[in-house]
Amino acid sequence: MENARPPWARRCLGPAWERWLSVPPDRPRGGHGTRLPWLSTLAVTVFVTVGSGFAGHDQASGRVPLDSVGRALLVIGGALLLFRHRYPRTVALGTAAATAAYLVAGYPYGPVFLTLALGAFAAIVAGHRTVAWCALGGVWAVRLLAAHWLYPWLPPPHDGPAPWGQEIVITVWVVAVVALSELVRVRREQLAKARAERAAAERRRADEERLRIARELHDVLAHSISVINVQAGVGLALLDSDLEQARTALTTIKAASKEALGEVRQVLATLRTPGDAPRSPAPGLDRLPELVEQARSAGLAVDVTTEGTPGPLAPGADLAAFRIVQEALTNIVRHSGSRTARVLLRHTRAALEIRVDDDGPATTGADGPAGGGNGLAGMRERAAALGGTVEAGPRPDGGFRVRARIPLTPGQAADAGAGPAADAGAPPTGDARGGAYAPAEAEAEAESEAGAEWREPAVGGGRGGGPGADTVSRGVGSEEGEEGA
């Protein structure tokens, strides 16, 4: 939209003209707090008055000489232009009336039409097209009547009818004024629309960035603080009986807090220096062993299984996969009585599929913070941003399961290996927000393509929700149980 002007216009018309055009049509340029255009109005008034005086010398035989009344009409028409941005309709009608009176009085033709053109131009650009057209049409009709029918009763005396050829010139002049005004009005509307679209796009980008930072902070803090909370409990319990074990717990707390502070600094650095690249890479699945070790230090044994041949992942997909596993393990640490978890990473040609299982049962979380969290919602948002899904719910044989599917781009899919059903391309169950499980028919079809081991349906009422619940609570009698934080 910014390049809609031809090159010569972009070179000749500077930023001031662009700013003038970009003002919305329904908002006048000159509000009550805006300076009036004194210089341009004075220049136009002087030009019209002096130019009409010179034109009168050339038309001395056919028109009335310019006197004080004629000059007063010229000055009044020019002075009205001072308010053309604040009151465009009034100025258009006022300049039209002054011009019509000037012509009926028989004064010389000349620059007097400039004030009429500027008044109509300001009205059309401001969106008052009907008023401007009526003003121009009224002056043209008055001039036509005076030149062809009322001339015997109007000055100058002994005047004859004007030639009809003049009407062609006047008509062309009126059409040119209207066309130029309409062109500027349309251009002004286009620039205002483009400006509004840019502002809306900037707001969307700001909202998306805020959501991204909120998810990053939640994932980092929820995982690290969960580990710190568990180890602090262990340290307090063993402080009097097993100093060595208490020391180990404190060492784990120190390492987890140091890592959390580092990741928080990395996220906050993007706020302090917008546009700069982060100094350290975003975490990905290459840090999964480190995540498993942290979970093990919190008392959770994690078994990681990989199916298929891992291929290169885009940074966004790699980060989303890491955060989904991290949040799932955090929920197990905080809300599950199980001390073991199983993570399955299944690489196919079409997607990366993640499954995290624990054998429960859920804990009440009586000492945790009240209120629901944002862990499951954050996982779903991450997957949905990449076109994938996240499902969470109780397993039919007890425990809890989190399943995620992150589609791969064509370039990644070409490099990724394939498992037994790698190219099956089974559609993900649940909606784009990572909602409830699909119906039994879709689950059965998915199992036939990807294997019953992967697509085990969640049936029966779980702890805190039914089989179709979009969010299944992990806790018993606690709102906190939805997810980790």
N, C-alpha and C positions, 0 to 999 in steps of 0.2 A: 504494500500500500504506500510506503514512503517513496518508492521509486515510480509511482504512477505518473509523476510529472515528466515531461520530456527533458533531455539533458540540458538544453539551453535554458530552460526555466529553473532547473536546479542550480545552474551556475549564476544566473542573474538575480534570482529571488533568494534573498538571504533568510536566516533564521527568524528575523522579525516578521516577515511576511508569512512564513510557515506557522509561527505561533498565532498570528492573527487568524489564519484560516482554520487552525485546529480548535478554536473556541466552539463549543456546541452551538448549533443553530438556535436552539430554544433559550439560550442564555445570552443576552445582549453583551457586547464587548464592554460597553461603558456603564458600569453600575454607578450608584450614587457616590461610591467611594473612589471612583476612577477619574483620573484627570480628563478634562475636556480637550478635544483636539483643536487648541487655539491656533497653532501655527498653520496647519493645513487649511483651516477655515479662513483665516486672514489672507492666506495666499490666494485661495479661490475667489474670495470677495474682491480683492484688489484686481486680480486678473479679469474678472467679469466686468467690473466697473470701467477699468481703463480700456479693455478691449471693445466694449460696447461704444465708448466715446469715439474710438478710431473708426469703428464700423459705421457710426452715424455720419461721419464726414463723407464716406463713400456712397451713402444712401440719402444724401440731403434732398434730392429731388423727389424721392418717392415715399419717404417716411417722415414722421414727426421728429424734429431735432430733440436730442436728449436734454431734458431739463431736470430741475430738482426733484419733481415727482418720479420721473423715470429712474433717476439715480437712487432715490429712496426705495423703490421697488427692487432694484438690484441689490442694494445693501440688505434689505429685509430677507430676500431669498438666500443670500450668502450667510447671513447671521443665523438663520434657521439650521444651517448645516452643522453648527456648533453642537447641537443636541441630536445628531442623526443616529448615534449609537444608543442613547438612552431612550429616545422616543421616536423610533423610525417611522411609525405610521403617521404621527402628527407632522413630522418633518416632510414626509413625502407629499402629504396633502397640502401643507403650507407652501412648499416650493412650487407645487403645481398651481396653486391659486395665485402666487406672486407672478409666475411666468405668464399665466393666462391674462392677468390684468395688464401686464406689460405689453403683450401682443395686441390686446383689444384697444389699448390706448394708441397704437400705431407707432410705437417706438422702433428703432432700427433692429433688424435681426442681427444676431451675433452670438457671443459667448453666453448669453442669457440661458441658453439651453443646457449649459454645463451644470448649473445648480439643480435644474430639474432632473438631469441624468444621475447626479450624485445622490439626490434624495430618494429616487426610485431604486437605485442600486443598493443603498443601505437597507431599505425596506425588504427588498427581495432576498438579500443575503441573510437578513434576520428571520426570514420565514414568512413575512407578510406579503405574499405574492399578490393576492387579490387587491389589496390597497394600492400597491405600486402600479399594477396594471390599470386600475381605475384612474389613478392620477395621470399616467401617461395618456391613456385613452381620452380622458377629459380635456387635457390641453390640446391634443390633436383635433378633437371635435370642435372646440372653441375656435381654434385657428382656422379650421375648414369653414365654419359658418361665417366667421368674420371676413375671410378672403374671398368667398364666392357668393354670399347671399346678403350679409349685413353691411357690406362695405359702403353703401350710399349713406348710412346713418352714423358711420364711425370715422374717426380721423385716420389719415389726413383727408382734407376736403378734396373733392373732385378726383377721388381715387377710383380706379377701375378694378375689375376682378383679376385675381392672380392667375397665372397660367397653371394648368393642371399638371404640367411637368414637374412643378415644385413639390407636388404631393408625393411623387415617387421618391424624391430625395428624403422628404420628411419621414415617409413610411419606412424606408431603409434604415434611417437613423434610429427610429423607435425600436425596430426589430433588433438592431445591433445592440442597443442598450439592454433590452430584455434578455437577449441571448447571452451576453457577457455576464449579466447579473445571475442568470440561472446557472451558468457554468461555474461561477465562483461558489454559489450556494451548494451545488452538488459536490464540488470538491471539498468544501468545508464539512459537509455531512460525512463524506468518506474519511476524512482525516479524524473527525471526532469519533467515528465508529472504530477506526484502527487504534486510536488512543485508548478507547474503552476496552478493546480486546486485549491490548498489551497489558493494561492494568489488571484485567481479570486473570490473564495468564501468569502475571507476577504473583498475584494473590494465591493462585493454585500452587505455584512452585513453592511459595513460602509455607503454605499449609502442608504440602507433602514433605518438605524438609523438617518441619516441626514434628510431624508424625514419625519420620525416620529417626530423628534424634530421640524422641520419646521411647520408641521401641528399643533402640540401642541401649539407652540408659536402663530401661527396665530389665532387659536381658542380662546386662552386666551386673547390675546391683542385685537382682533377684537371685542369681546363681551364687555370687560370691558371698552375699550376706547369709544365704541359706547354709553354705558350708561353714561360715564363721559361727553361726548360731549353733549348729550341731556340735562343732568342736569346742565351743565355749561351754556347752552343757557337759560334754565329756570331761573337760578340764576341771570344772567345778566338782563333778562327781568323784573324780579320782585325785583331787588335790591332796587329801589327807592320807589316802591309802596307797597310791601309786604315783609317785612324783615323776618318774620317767615317762609314763604314759601322759600325764598332764603336760609335761614339757613338750612332748610330741604334738599334742593338741594345740598348744600355744604357737609352736612353730608353723603348723598348718594355718592357723589364723593369721599369722604375720604374712605368710606367702600369699594367701588368698586376698588379704586386704591390699597388699602391694600391687598385685595384678589388677584388682578392681580399680584402684586409684590410677594406674597407668591407662587403662581403657577409658575411664571417665575423662581423663585429661585429653586423650585423643579425640573423643567426641566433642568436648567443649572447645578444643582448638579450632574446629571448623566454624564455631560461632565467632571467635575472636578474629580470625583471619578468613573471611568469606572468600571463596574462589580458590584458595590455596589447596594444593593436594596434601593429604595427610602424610606425616613424616614416616609413619609405620604402616605396613599393609593391614588391611582388614582381615580379621580371623576367618579361617576356612576349615575344611575338613582335614587339612594337614595338621591342625592342632587338636584333632580328636584324641590322640593318645594323652595329651596333656589334660584334656577335659576328663578322660576316664580316670587318670591318676588323681585328680582333684576329688572326683566322686568317691574313689576308693578311700581317700583320706577321711572322707566324711562317713565312712562305714558302709558304703554301697559298692558291692562287687558288680562290675559291668562287663558283660561279654559282648564283643563286637564281632559281627559276621559280615563279610562282603561277598556278594554274588555278582557275577559278571566281571568284565574288565573295566576298571575305573578309567574314565577319560577326562580330559581337561574340562573344567567348568568355568563359566563366566564368573567374574567377581561377585555379581549380585546373587547368582544361584549358589555359589560356594558359601557366601556369608549366610544366606537364608537357611541352607542345610545345617550349617554349624549351629546357628541360633535355635533352630527347631529341636535338634538333639539336646542342646544345652538346657532349654526350657523344660523339655520332657524329663530329663534327669533331675533337674531342680525340683519339679513337682513330686517325683518319687521320693527324694530325700525329705521333703517337707511333709508330704501327705500320705505316704504309704508305709505300712508296717513291714513291707518286704525289704530285705537287705540285698536283693539281687535284681539286676535289670539286664535285659537283652536288647541289643541294638542291631538291627539288620539294615544294611545299605545294599540296595539292589540296583545295579547299573544296567539300563537297557538302552537300546538305540533311540528310544523316544523320550525317556524321562529318567530321573533319579527318584527312586522310591525309598522311603525311610519308614521303618517300623520300630517302635520302642515299646517293650512289654515289661510289666512287673506282675508279680503274683499276689500283691495286696496282702492283707486287707487294708482298707483306708483307715487312717488315724483321725481322731476327732479334731486335732489342731487346737486344743483348748488354750494353749499358751501362745498361739500365733495372733497376728493382728486381725482385727475384725474387719469384715467387709470383703467383697469379692475382689478379684484381681484382674489382670489384663493379659496373662500369659497365653491362654488359648486364643484370645482375640488377636494378640500380636502375631502368633504363629500363622493364623489364617490370613492376616493382612500381608505378611511377607510372601506366603505362597500365592495368594491371589494376585499380587503385583507382578508375579512372573507367569501367571496363567495356570497355576496349580491349585491344589486343594489340601486341606488338613482335616482329618477326622479324629475324634477322640471319644472314647466311651468304654464301658466295662466289657470285659470278655465273658463269654458264656460259662467258662470254667473258673471264673474268679479272676481277680486282678484287674488291671487297666491297660489299655492299648492306645497309642497315638500313631496314626498313619499319615504320611505326607507324600504327595506326588508333585515333583517339580519338573515341568517339561523342559526339554533341552532344545536349544536352537539348532537349525539344520547343520551348522558347522560343528557344533558339539556332538550332535547325534552321529555324524559321520565318523568321529574319532572314538566315540564311546563303544565299549564292547557290548555283547549281548548275552543275556542269560538264557534259560530255557524258553522263556516267552518274551524275549527282548523286543521283537518287532511285532508283538501282538497288537500294540496300540490301543489297549483297552481304555475306554473313556473313564475318567476318574469319577468315583462315586461322590455324592454330595454336591452341593451347589458351589458357585465360585467363591463363596465366603468360607468354605470349609465347614459346611453345616452337617446335618444328620446323615446317617448312612442311607444308601440307595435302597430301593425295595429289594425283596428277596430275589426277584427275577434278574435284576441287574447284578446282584452279588453272585448268583449262580453262573451267569454268563462270564463275569470277570474271573471266577474261579476256574472255569473251563479253559480260559486263555492264559492266566497267570499262575494257576496252581492253588490248591486249597490251602497250602501252607501260608501263602501271602494274603489271600482274600478270605480270611476266616470271618464270617459275619458275626456281628454283635447282637445277640438275641437276649430277650428277657430283661426285666428291670434291673438296672444297676443301682449302685449306691448313690442315691441322690438324683436319679433321672431315669426315664423310660427309654426304650429302644429308639425312639424317634427324636429324642431331645437334641436340640442344637448344641447345648452346653450341658455336660454331665458333671455333676458335682463329685469331687473326690472325697469330701468330708462327710461326716454324719452329724446332722444338726448344726452345721456351721456354714455360713455364707462364704467363708473363705475358701471352701473346698473346690471352687471352680478351677483354679489354677494356682500357680505358685505365688504370685505377688500381685 
